[in-house]
Every structure is written in C-alpha cells, then in structure tokens.
Amino acid sequence: MKDSVGYEISGANAQSLDALEQVLHELRCYIGDPVASVERALAASPDLVMGHVLKAYLHLMGTEPAALPVARAAHEAAQALPANDRERRHLQAIKLLTEGRWRAAGRALEDLSVEYPRDALALQAGHQVDFFTGDSRMLRDRIARALPAWGRGVAGYHAVLGMRAFGLEETGDYARAEAAGRQSVELEPRDGWGQHAVAHVMEMQDRRREGIAWMRGNSIAWSRESFFARHNWWHLALFHLGLGEINEVLALYDGPVYGEPSSVILEMIDASAMLWRLHLRGVNVGSRWEALADRWTPVATAGNYAFNDVHAVIAFVGAGRGKSADAVLEAQRTAMEGTGDNVDFTREVGSPVARAIKAFGDGDYARTVELLRPIRSYSHRYGGSHAQRDLIDLTLIEAAARAGQNNLAAALRAERADRRHEIPAARQAGRSAVKLAVNA
C-alpha cells in the first residue's frame, strides 16, 4: 500500500494506513496525541514498519531520558520486519539517535530526503535534529533541497513551509521567513510550527506589538489540543517582556505557559528561561522557582543533553538550591567522559554556560563574564534557537553591569541594539514578500 504522497508502506492495511496518516498530520501540526494514534496504527497492523519508526521518533525528539528505552524497543521491533529502502534509512537514523550520534543521524536523514524528497517525516525529524545540534544552515538547506518536489497539492505542504520559515529565520532571511510562515498558517491555521516561525521573525526584529497581534489574532487555532501551545504562549510572553509589561508576563506564566506545572523537559526549559529573564530584571517571582525546581529534580542529572542541563541549573540557582546545581555540574563532568555528540555540546558550550549561571547565583559576576564571553560566537553548537540562546547575552550584559565592568556592559548593549534594530526598509521588503507569497 502507498501513503498520501505515493511512497510504499510495508506491513500496512487500510485501517493502519489511515491511522498512520492521522499520526503524521498530528505531528506536522503539533496537535492531538500522536503517541496514542501511533499505538492505534500498530494495533491495526503490528507489522507496520513506519508505525514503529514514528513511535521511535516521538520518543526521541523530546530529549527525555526515560523515553530512550521506548525508542530503542520500537527500533528493535521494526528491525525484525521486512522493510523497503526508505524505511531502512529511517531505521538507521533512529539507531544513530539512540546512540547519541545526532550529527550522523542528521546526515542519514539528509541522504534519505535527497532520495525521497516528499517524505515529510524525514524532513521533520531532520529539522528537529538540526535544531538540537544548532545547525542553522541545515535548518534552511534541508528544506530548500526538497522544496521543488512540493506544492499546494501535496499533503503536508503547510508543514514544509513552516520548516522553511524557521530555517530562513535562523539564518537571518527574515522577509522570506515571514512570507513562508504566513503562507504555512494560511494553508493550515493549526500549524503551530509555522505560527512559531513568524513569531521568531518578529522577536528578532523587536516587533513587539506586531508579535502580540500575531499571536493573539487566532490563538484558538494554534493552541487548541496542541502539545506545542505552551511554547507559543511563551513567545507571546516574550513579546510582553520586551515591552516591560511584567504583569502580562506573569499572568501568562501562571496561565498557559506553566500555570499547570509540567514535567515535560521542553516545557520546563521554557519556564526556566522565562523566570531567569525576569530574575535578570530584578523581578521577584516568589515561589515559582521552587515549584519549577521540584519538577527538574528527577531528571536534572541525566546528562544526556547539555541544553537541558543549563536550564536545570537555572531553576536550581533561582530556587537557591546550590547543591542541586552542583549535582548537575558534576553530571556534566561525567557526560564529558562519555561518548556521543553530547560530549561536544557539553564541553564547548553547556558546561561553561551552566558554570556561569551558578557563578551568577553565587554573586561572582566577574566569573560569569569570564565564562560567557569566549563562547558567545559559537553558542549555537549546543542547540536551541537564536531567541532561546539570547539568554546568554542577557546574562552576560547583566553580569558585566553588576561586576562594575560598565564600559563592557555599555558596549554589549550597543551591540545588541544594533543587531536587533529593525530597519524600516527591511520591514517593507518583508511585507512585500508576504503579499507576493499569499497571492502566488
């Protein structure tokens, strides 16, 4: 049997294929419960190779330590089944991911997409790998290579546009990024990634009021039954923070961002990042630190992904739990003696940033400056987006000011203002590009 773009699906029957297509749609939009949906597909056909493939990816892309055995089991189950070339390439990428070989997995998915450019899952999994490894060029180019095979008549085109938008934004091509993101949402209003890509553009250009209007304009569409909604609400809070509207930020934090405490790592990262930004501004966030630190405690020393480590340390420092922060730093030292790409993520960026945050919490602001200045130009190597990694610059500026390094703090502020300044002509070019894209 073939899927909606014409690729053979091994082990499928009509019922399992329908369920598989449902999973893919949910994953592309970041809605529903794709884990439950993939179980329905496998119940309909236990020999559905792509069902096991999807189950593995779903348990790998959240960087959750406890999910890794589930992904390995899914990979093992699929390995025992007859599979075609495309499916075997997916299995190879999954194997590499379970081994912590993120960059090699990204290359395997890159090669898969060269041969099978309409495989949206390969593009999406590769796109996430590029994000976790901080490879902004591949965030853009992976999608560009496949784009000629796509168009409005192909199922999932909105998701390809959303990924294209984010890749263009992360490489500074803001006008085309905004056009692609808006077109993605026009085609599928529930596409949370396309919505988020446009938010990133507006964040990087300091278009705060426009960003608020964009996020609030159709929030029901992107937030309804969305497992990505918290992150998009976080972007809305970030716009309000940029305008100094602290009460709005706290209301969003206490509402859709983290009002219902979550143990999902990606959601705890957002919570840590927002509270730290408020902390740098001298805002007393009260018991929020304690509640967040409690959630981090069971997973903080896993040592499987440096970006997570940093945000766990942030929560512990904010809550005044120095021993817990030290335990993460020790876990990082152990991780740097291991194997896999996280060794580099941690050694090059994650460890210096985590130690800098701890130093800031200890009041050693000069040490914070000393640790952060050397890694700024390559901080992308431990993953995340420009907007997320902005936390490093914000911490450095505040540390320099508190250390009495006033000239450095002033220079860093000037640099930041220049980098994020939106030139009116650029905005007009962006609007023209949006108009062209919508009318295409």
N, C-alpha and C positions, 0 to 999 in steps of 0.2 A: 504494500500500500504506500501511497505517496502523501506527503503533507501539503499544506496550502501553497507552498512555493515550488512544489514539484520534486522534492527530494524523497528518496526511498526511506521508509521507516521499518526497520527489522522487528519482527515479532508483534506487529500491530494487528488489531482487528478494528472494526468500525467504532466500537464503544471506547476502546483505549485511545484511538486516534483522536476522537472528539475531546476526550479528557486531556490529552496531551496538548492539543491546540488551545484549550482553556488555560492550562498552566502557562503556556508561552505568552498568551495575551496578558494574564495577570502579572507575570514577571516583567513584561515590557512596560506596563503602566505602573508597576509597584502597587498593585491593589489586590484585595481579596486575601486568600490563604493558599498560595501556590504549593506549600508543603502538603496540605490536606488534598489539594487537587491532584498532585502527582501520586499520592497514595491511591486515589481512586483509579487513576490510569493504570497503575501496576496491579491493582486488584482485578481489573478487567483483563489484563494480559501481563502475567509475571515475566514473560519473555520479552517485554518491550524494552529494548536496549536504551532508547532515548529517555524512557522513564527513569531508569537508574542513573543515567547521565544527568538529568535535570535534578534528581534528588541529591546527587553529589554536589553539584554546583550550588544548590540552595543552602547546603550546609558548609560550604567553603567561603562564600562571599561575605559573610558577616564577621570573619576573623574570630569566631567564638571557639575557645579551646575545647569545650565539651562537644562541639559539633563535628570535630575532626574524625572520631571513630565512626560516626554515622556515614560520613563521606567515603571513608575507606571501605566500609561494608558495601555501600552502593557500588563502588568501583569493582570490588571483588565479584559481586553478583553479576554485573554486566560482562566482566571478563570471561565468564563461563558460557556466554551466549553467542550464537552466530551474529556477526556484525559486518556491516559494509565499511568501505574505506573511510567515509566521513565520520561514522560513529567510532571507528577505531582511533581516529585522530583526536576526537573528543576525549576518549579514554586515556590516551597518552597525556593530554594536557591535565586531566584530573589527577593522574598518578604523580605528575610533577608538582602539582599544587599540594597534594597530601605530603609530599616530601619537603615542602617549604621552598621549592625551587620556582619562585614566582616569575623570574625573568625568562627562564626556559619555557615555562608554561605559556607565557605571553607570546614567545616565538612560535611555539607549536600551534597556538590559536591563530597567529598571523598567517602561517602557512596554510592552515585549514581554510581561512577566509579567502586566500588567493585562489584556491581551487573551487571553493563553494561560496561565492560572494553573497548569495541570498540566505545563508544560514544566519538568521538574526541572533540566535543563541550564541553562536561562536563570536559574533561581533560584540554582543553584550558582555559575555564572560571576559573576552579580551579587553574590552573597555574598562571593566572593573579592575582587572589586573594592572592595566596601565595606571589607573588611579592609585591603587595601593602601592605601586612602585614609584610613583611620581614622574612617570614618563609622559610629559605633556605633549611631546611631538607625536608619539604613537596614539595618544588620545584623539588627536586630529587625523593623523595619516591612515590609521587602521580603517577608519570610516570612509575617508576620501577614496581609498583604493576600491572599495566595494560599491561606491555610490552609483557608478554607471549601470549596475545591474538592478537598481531600484527605481521606483516611480510610484505615483499615486495609486496605480492599480495593483500594487503588490502588498499583501497583508503584512503589517508591521512597519510600513514605511515611516509612519509618525515617529516610531522609536529610533529609527536610523537618523532621522532629522534631529531628534533630541540629543542623541550622542554626538552627532556632528556639531551641534550648537555648543555643547560643553567643551569639546576638543578645540574648537575655534576660540572660545573664550579663554581657555587656559593657555593658549598661545598668543593672546593679545589681539586677535582679529575680532574686535567687538561688534562692528557693524554687521558682518556676515553671521556672527554667532547669534545676535539678537534676531536677525531675519529668520534663520533656521529654527530657532527655538519657538518663535511666534508661529511659524508655519506648522511645527510639530503639534502645538496646542490647538491650533485651528483644526487640524485633521482629527485630533483625539484630545478633547478637553481634559481627560482624566490622566494624561501622560504626565506624571509627576516629575520625571527627569527633564523633559522639555521645559516645563514650568520653572524648574530649579535653574536650568541653564540661563534663562533670561534674567532671573534674579541675580545670578553671579555677575552677569554683564553690568547690571545696574549697581551692584555693590562695588565693583572695581572702578566704576566711573563716578562714585559718590552721588548717584542719582537717587537720593533717599526718598523723596516724596513720590517720584515715579515708581520706585520699587514698592512702596507701601500700596500704591494704587494698583500695581500689577498683581501683587499677592492677594489683596483683599477683593479684587474685581470679580473673581469667580472661585472663591476659596472652597465652596462646596464641591466643585468638580475635582479639584486636586487633593482634597483631604478626605473625601468620603471613602470609607473602607480601605484607606491607603496605609501601608506599613512604612511609607516614606514621609507621611504627613508631618511627623514631629520635626524632621529636618527642614522641611519647607516652612513650618511655623518658626523655626529657629532663624531662618533667613529674614522673615518679617520682623522678628525681634531685633535682629542685627541692624535693620534699617532704622528702627526707632532709637536704638542705642546711638547710632551715628548722629542723630538729631538731638541727643541728650534727653530723650523722653523716657526717663528711668522708670516712671510708674507704669508706662505701657510695657516696657521690657519685663518688669517683674510680674505684671498681670499675665503676659504671655507665658513666662516661665512657669508660673503657678497654675496655668491652664493647660493649653495643648502641648507645650514643649515638654514639661516634666511635672505637671500637677499630679498626674498618676505616676509614681515612681516606677522606673523600668530597669530591668537587669540586662537589657539588650545593649551590647557594648557600643554599637554605633550611636545609640541614643544617649548613653552615659557620656560619650565623648562630647556630644553637643551640649549637654548640661554642664560638664566641667568647663568647656570653652566659654560658655556664656557667663557663668559665675566668676571665672577668672577675669574676664573683661570688666565686669562690674567691680571686682576687687581692685583692679589697677586704677580705677577711677575713685577709689575710696568709698564705695557704696557698701554699707553693712547689709549683708544678705541673710543674717541671722542663722537659724537652724538649717537652712537649705544645704549648707556644706555637710553637716552631719548626716543627713538623710542620704545624700549622694555618696559619701564615703562608705556608708554601710553597704550600699549596693556594689561598690567597687571591690570591697574586701575579698569576696570569694574567688575572684578571677585576676586580681591585680598582679600576682606574681607568676602568671603563666609564662611570661617571657617569650610569647610566640609572635608578637608584632610590636615594634618599637613605638609606633604612633599611639597605640593603646596605652603603653607604659607611661608615656608622658602625661596623658590625661588622667590616669590613675594617680600619679604623683600630684598633679594639680589639685585633685579632690582631697587628698590626704593633707597637703600643705594648707589648703583652705580651712580644713576642719581641725588643724592643729595636731594632727596625728603624725608626728615626726618619725616614730618607729615604723609605722606602716609605710611611709615614704621611703625610709631606708631599706625596707624589705624589698621594695620594687627595684631600687638601685642595685641591690645585691642580686636579684633575679636577672637584671640586665648583665651584670658581670658574668654570670653563669651562661646566659644566652650567647654572649660573645665568644665563648669557648666551644660552641656547638657547630652545627652545620646549617646549610640553607642560607637564603638571601637575607634573612633577618639578622644574621651576624653583621653584615654591612650596614643595614638600616640602623642598627643599634649603635655600632661603633662610630659611624660617621656623623650621625645626627641625633638619634634618640637618646643616647647616654648623655652627651653634652647638654641637651635641652632639659632633660629630666634633672640633672645635677644643678643646672641654672635655676630651675623653678624652686628646687629645695633651698638653694642659697638665698634666693629672694625671700622665701618664707622665713629663713633664719636671720634676715636683715643684713646679709652680706651682699649688698648691691654691687659693689665693685667686682666681686667674684662672678656675679650674674653677667655683668657686662663682659668680663674676660672670657666667659664660656660661650656667650651667644655671638659675639662679633665675628669670630672666624667661620662660623657655619652658615651664616645668612645666605651666602651666594649659592650654596648647594643644599639648602634645607629640603628642597623638593625630593631629595633622594630617599627620604623616609615616608613618602606618600602624602596624601591629602591634597587639598586644593589651595590655590592662592589665598582664598578667603580664610580658610582654616589656618594656614601657616602664618597669616597676618598676626596671629597671637604672639609669635616670636618677636616680630618687630615692635609690637606694642609693649611687650615685657622689657625689651632692650631699652626703649626710649624712657620708660618709667624708671628702670633701674639706674640709667645714667643720670637722670634728674635727681634721684634720691641719693646717689653716690656723690653728688656735688660736681659731677662732670657736665657742667652747664653748657659749655660750648659744644660738646658731643651731642647732648640732648637736642640743642637747637639745630645742629646740622642734620640730625636724623629726622627731626620734624619737617625741616625744609625739604629734605629728600622725599619724604612721604607725601607731602603736599604736592610736590611736582609730579610724582609718579601717579597719583590718583586724581589729578586735576582733569576735569573733562573739558576739552576744547570744544567750543560751540560748533565749529565746522565738522568735527567728528560726530557730534550728535546728529546734525543734519544729514550727514552721509549715512548714518545708521538708519534714520527714518526713511530715507530714500530706498535703502536696501530692503527694508521691511516692506515698503509699498510694492517694490518690484517682485519680491518673493510671494506676497499674498496674491498678486494679480497674475502670477505665472501659470 
